[in-house]
């Protein structure tokens, strides 16, 4: 395997985009040869399964990644129902990502989510039901009293891949033990990819699974344009939403593994986050975007002209990432960015 090439290159968008736009992006991504179309559920925007159904009907080949669905917003048995229906509608193209989604869990009264326990319980229920078996559960988080729950319709295939949205060492080890894959979220740097791969490998070893059983996929927030300044300007508002914790409770937590392994100095990150948050609280998101230091852009996202983006993505591949998802922004003009990336980046970086 050439260490500078990816096995799969996919694209992803959050659910704040209009349904019509996401259908168009998915159809275009399929025509351009991307491998999968991932959807992130932003609270409180459009629901993920409705969006995925719309995308399924606009496409015929491309895999459909749900990254991620939280068992704290939908009971695992409901997640199994919806996933089975989506897999039927799409002709067996669904990939289910399960994760805590801490921002919604806290707002809905569940601050103590204990991801290793809760996600383990959720995977067991969902996997049992998607295998056409009856699930019963009396867990710390999720219950299915007898006679339990069993899907009552024919299933499109005997196995739907289940990935975990995991970012901490224990959750990554859990994924290595029980999941088909991991999907890393915002601000996953090459350094964090190395950290995640090592944790997943420990989990695989604990469960006696062959190395590489659990596939590693990572979102990489991405913008490309022939004018690098325009690409970098396009990506800054997206970073504001995460640095200010408006879009996530965990993506920008000082001391978290994803930041520790990014190479960013802790005090500099804390200062930048505080300044961004101050401007957002004052209603000046424009100034918040301008306040993000260039070093944070360079270390946490990929944005620039095609040559610069290729170089940055090469660092991810050399860190061991084989499956990359170009996420969210893509460029100042999303459709043009999808095409430019396909022609001048993906063709050079796919195995």
N, C-alpha and C positions, 0 to 999 in steps of 0.2 A: 504494500500500500504506500503510495506516495504521501509523505507526511504533510504536503502542502495542499492536498485535495480532500474534499468532503465526499462521503458516501451519499448524502442527501442534502439538498439545499431547498428550503421551504420558505414561505412567507407567513406573516401573522399580523392580525389587527385586533384592537380591542373593540368591545361592543358599544363604544360611544359613537361609532360611525353609523351612518344611515344604512338601512337594510339594502336599499337599491345600490348604494355605492359598494357595499361588501359583495353583493352578487356580481357586480361588474369586475371588481378586483379579482374575485375568485376565478371567473371565466377567463380573464386576461392571464392570470397566473398559470392556469391550466394550459392555455394556448402557448405560453412561453416556455413550458416544460418544467416548472417548479414541481417538487415532489409532493408537497402537502400544503394545506391551507389551515393555519391554526387560528383559533378564536380565543381571545381572553375576555373573561366576563368582568366588566367594570361595574362596580356598585355605585349608583343605582341607575343603570342605563338599560339597554335592551337585553332581554333574557337570552342566555346562550343557546338553548335548544331551539328556540324559534329562529334565531340567526342561522344556526347550523342547518336546519331544514331548508331554509331559503337558499343557502349556498349549495346544498346537495342537489337541489333541483336546477341550479344554474350550471352544474358541472357534470361530468361523466366519469372521469378517471382519477382526479387528484384526491389524495387521502384527506380526511377531515379531522383535525385535531381539536379537542376540547381542552383548553389549557388555561385555567383549571375550573373544575366543578367542586363546590364545597359541600360536604355532607352536613354542615351546620346550616345550610340554607335549603337543602333538599335532603330528605331522609335517604339513606343508601338504597332502600328498596325502590324509591321513586327514581333515583338516578339510574338504576338498572332498567326500569321500564322505559325511560326516555332514551337511554342509550340503545336499547334493543330496537326501539322504533326508528331511531335515526340510522342505525346500521341497516335495517330493512329498506328504508327509503333510499339510502345511498348505494345499495348494492354491496354492502360489506366494506365500507370505506372508513368507518369511524375508529378513532383512537380516543379513549377516555383518559383524561388527566384528572386526578383527584388531589385536592389540596385543602388546607384549612381556610384560606381567605380570612386572615385575622381581622381585617378592618370591618368586615360584615359580621363576623362572629361576635366581636365585642359590642357592636351597636345593637345586636339582637340578643344580648344578654348572656353570652357564653365566653367570658374572657379567658377561662382556664381550659384551653383546647387540647393540651397534651398530645401533640401531633403523632408521636409514635404509637400511642394507645388508640386514639380516635381513628387515625388513618388505617391502622391495622384492622380494626373492627370493620371499617367501611369497605375495605378491599375484600374481606372475607364474605360479607353479605353480597356485594355486587358481583363478585366472581362466581359465587355459588349460583345466583339467579341467572347470570348470563350463560351458565353451563346447563341450563334447563333443569336445575335441581331445586329442591325446597330449602330455603334459608330460614333458620331459627337463630335467635340471638338474645342473650341476656348480658350485655356488656356494660362497661362503665359509662358509655355514651349512647349506644344504639341498641334498641330492643325490637325483637320480632317474636311476639308470643305465639305458642302453638295455636293453630296448625302451621304457622309460619307463612312464608310468601313464596310463590312459584309463578314464573311467567306463563301465561296461558295461551301464548301464540307461538307459531313456529319461528325459530330464530334463523337469521340470515347465514350464520356460520357458527361453528362450535366454540370459537374463542375470539373475543374482542380484546385487543391489547389494553392493558391498564397501566398508566404511568402515574408516578407521584410527583406533584409539585413540591419538591423538597429542597431546602437550602441549608439546614443545620446538619451537623455530623450524625446525630442519632437518626434523624429522618432519612438521610441519605443511606445510612447502613440498613435501615428498615427496607428501603426500596431495593437495595442489593439482595436482601433476603427473599422478598415476596413479589416484587413488581416486574412488569415487562420492560419498564423504562423509567427514566427520570426526565422531567422537563424543568430546566433552570429558568428562573424569572429575570426580572429587570436587574441591570447592573452586574451581570455575571461577566467577569473579566477573565482573561486567559489564566491568571493566577488562581482564580476561584474554580475554573474548570479542572485544574490539576488537583486541587483540594477535593472537589466533588468526586472525581474519578477514584481517588484513593479511598474515600469513605465508602463508595459503592462497592469497590473491590473487597473491602473488609466484610461488608454484609454478604456478598456472594460467597466468600470463604466460610463465614459462619454457618451458612445454610447448605454448604457443600455443592453450590452451583458452579458450573464452569465459568471461568472469567469471560466477561463480555455478554453474559446472559441478559443482564439488565442494560438496555440501550440508553446512552446519554444524549439527550437533545437539549439545546440551549437557545432561548431567545437572545438575540443580540439586537438591541435598539439601533436602528440603521437609517441613514439618509445619504443619498448619493446625488450628485449633480456635477456637470462639467465645471461649474463655478463652485469651488469648495466653500467659499464664504456663505453662499446661499444654502448649501447642504447643512452646514453647521448652525446657521440661524434657524433652519427649519426644525432641528432636533431639540433646541433649547426649551421651547415651551413644554414638550413632553417630559423633559427632565425636571422642570419646575413642579409638575404635578406629583412627582415621587419624592423629590427633595423636601417639599413642604408637607408631606404625608397626607395630601388630599386624595391621592390615588391608592396608597398602600401604607400600612402601618409598619411594615418590616423592611422594605427595600432600602431605606436610608438610615437604618439604626446604627449609630456609632458602636464600634466593637463587634458588629456582626461578622461572621466569616466572609461574606461576600465583599465587605469593605476592607477587612484586615488583609485579605489576599489580593486586593486590587493594587496595592503599592501606594495608596494615597495616605499621606501623613494625617493621623487622627485629628490633630488640632486644626489643621487647614480645612479638613472636611467639615468639622463642627462649625467653624467660622462661616464657611460658605453656606451651609445649611441654615444657620441662624439668619444670615442676611437674606437669603431667598425667602424664608418664612416671614421675615419682617415685611418685605415688600408685598408678599401675597396677602398678608393680614391687612395691609393698608390699601388693598385693591389695586396694586400696581404690578400686575403680572409681567408687564413689559419690562419694567426695571428688574424684576426678579430674574428674568431670562438673561438679561445683560450681565447680571451679577455672578453668573456661574463661571468660575475660572476655566480657562482653556485646558488646564491640566485635568480637571474632572471630566471634561468632554472627551479628552484623549484616552483616559483610563477606563471610563464606564460605558461608553457607547462607540459606535463606528459611524463616522460622518466625514464626508469629504468628496473629492473627485474620485473617479474609478481607480486610478493607481493607488491613491491613499487607502481607499477601502479594501482593495486587494491585499495590500501590505498588512493592514490591521487584522483582516480575517485570517491571513496566513498565521499570525501569532496564535489565534484560537486553534487552528488545526495542529500546529506544532505542540500545543498544550495537550493534545489528545482528543479534541472534539471532532467527531465524525459526522454529526448531524446538526446542522445549524438552521435556525429560523430567523430570517431577516424580519425584524419586528417593527410594526406600527407606523413609522413616518415614511420611510422609503425614499422620499425626496420632497423638494418644494412642490412639485406636482407629482402626486402618487402614481398615476398611470405612466407618466414618462419615466419615473424612477424605477418602476417595475421592469420596463423594457430595457432601460440603460443597464440595470444590474444584470438582467438575463444575458444581454449581448456581450458585456465587457467585463463581467465579474464571474457569473455562474459558470459560463462555458469554460473558463480557465481554472475553476476551482472544484469541479465535480470529478469524482473518480471515474 
